[in-house]
Amino acid sequence: MSKYAFWPGCVAQGAAPELYTSTLAVAEHLGMDLVELEAAACTGAGIISDGEPYLQDVLNARTMAMSEQMDLPLMDICSTCVGVHRLAAEKFRDVDYRIRINHHLAPEGLEYRGTVDPRHLLWILLEDVGIDKINSMVKRPLEELNLGPFYGCYLVRPERTLEFDTHPTRRDSLEQLIEVLGATSITYDGMTKCCGFPILTMNKQNSLTMAGTHLDEAQSKGADALVTPCPLCHLNLDAQQPDAAKVIDRNLNLPILHVPQLLGLAMGLEPETLGLTRHVVDTNRLLNKIGA
Amino acid sequence: MAQQELIIQRYNPDTDESYEESFNVDVQPGQTVLDSLNAIKWEQDGTLSFRMSCRHAICGSCAMKVNGQSMLSCQTQVDAAAERGDPITVGPQGNQNVIKDLVVDVEKFLHQFERAETWLEPYEDQEPPEREYRQKVEEFDHWSHASTCIHCGACYSDCTVAAVDENFLGPAALAKAYRFVMDSRDAKREERLQFLSEEQGGIWDCTRCYMCVQACPKDVLPMDAIMELRTLAIEAGHVNNHGVRHHKGFMSGVRKRGRLDEMMLPVQSVGIGRLLTGNLAAHKEMMDYTPGAIRLLKSRKLLTIAQRHGANAEGREQIERIFEEVEAEKHHHDVDAEAFGAEFETAIGGH
């Protein structure tokens, strides 16, 4: 059984609890053993580092040191978390910096040695579980569905940090998952752009124009739903969708699925188990289409 | 010799017509996208318009979208751009008006540098030095990345904020502003930080999407510069804005529970102080959040505080300790810097 140090992130245990429950359901189904990092802190999401970059680094070194101490690979379920973790890991290659950071970890018996390779569940599905196994577990093929991938910035940029060169499958990981589950992946400009969530409280107009534009584009290209590995994107695209529709003056009705929800549906899990009833944009029409 | 298909986004201003046109070119190993455009212009269609000059990634003229991403066409080889032999799409830069084919009007992009006054403002009370103004090497090393900009516009072209807001200063102008904020020869550091904090379209409007870092052919790291400007602006006391309140509110949630507190964050970003003093704009902003909050509650998304996880008790204790330690360390640095400053002033005779 494959075992992971599991960092759920704040939003999966806050405003998007269906991501947390669907992750656990899917992991169990796949025989993945997740050891949750209950004592770990928020990654800071690039917001702590606005004013306190060093503090954010210490918090992330601590999380990675926990994963290292358990000798388990680190799994994130949020594009932002994995991006921030990887950017931090990159900085910790500097030994002097790591020594300085480790002063703050020593009191609780932790030391970060720089060996962690933080990955998203989506990558782990492709890199560890494998396309063939996923394919063999599909009980409810999603052939009727046209799905738009929505990556979240930190799962596509910066490419250097994500190591696309040495892991080319990461480049179109979401399309690959969508296709192996039997659905059709649609291509649209907005799929690798910003959802607008990071500036929702700073500049609501800009934020919702971004969300609305991408939703409208995907909808007009025939998407039945979007799939996102980032719960922050989910919040702006799902929970804010009615407001985004007003801002861009269009009718929008596009369900936004989390990655484990999509996988769970295809593996035959119940929509209720996957939290598909906990969305702002109703998922019923989508579920009817695949007979779930 | 291999053949490669290029699909070029064209625009004819005389007829106001936009269309895609496909060309096939012979490709030699090492041939660039720009070489291919030249081949088309010289041998197939002389009306194809694009900007170019140096062909060595120095002049910044030939930035355009190749397969949807902004880059210098002279620096991009056909072999690298054509994955699996697919056609290469070539289009004009984004976020600017197209004049003809691949030529855009760069006025809007260049105007942002004027707004941010990205030139050296020397100290007026100092006699000009006999030779050049000097900058310490170790200081320059810290921000030299931001000085290598060639104004090609690739970052602005891909910027997700510029796409929705003409008023955004954009990555290149902000990185250039950072370069002068960091330059010890510049007298306007404080004014710059204030302007960038308060100006609509300044440092707090960036989404941190990394488009500019990815697009930049010179590793200017514009977004990193913007993030450092935020830290410098907070340190300089420019804290009365949504961005800083958001940062502080976020921090306080993490300090208390080890995790982000989405329930409190909108209130904190609007500003509890502003709300308590009856600031009408603040109350209007709060009202704007209400429908969204109700939607979250109705869809049973937002859990009650009792149900919500935070870090476990042991974790919270350690997180609080780390917050305290980092704060103390910072204070220690400030004291050191002040002491050093005083010593330095004494040493140079109180100037």
Interface residues (C-beta under 8 A of the other chain):
Chain A: P8 C10 V11 Q13 G14 A15 A16 P17 E18 E38 A39 A40 A41 C42 G44 A45 G46 I47 I48 S49 D50 G51 E52 P53 Y54 L55 V58 L59 R62 H104 P107 E108 C153 Y154 R157 P158 E159 D189 K193 C194 G196 P198 I199 T201 M202 N203 K204 N206 T209 M210 T213 A239 Q240 P242 D243 T277 R278 H279 V280
Chain B: G68 T160 V161 A163 V164 D165 W204 D205 C206 T207 R208 C209 Y210 M211 V213 Q214 M227 R230 T231 I234 E235 H242 G243 V244 H246 H247 K248 F250 M251 G253 V254 G258 R259 L260 D261 E262 L265 P266 S269 V270 D288 P291 G292 R295 L296 K298 S299 R300 K301 L302 L303 R308 H309 A311 N312 E314 G315 Q318 I319 R321 I322 F323 E325 V326 K330
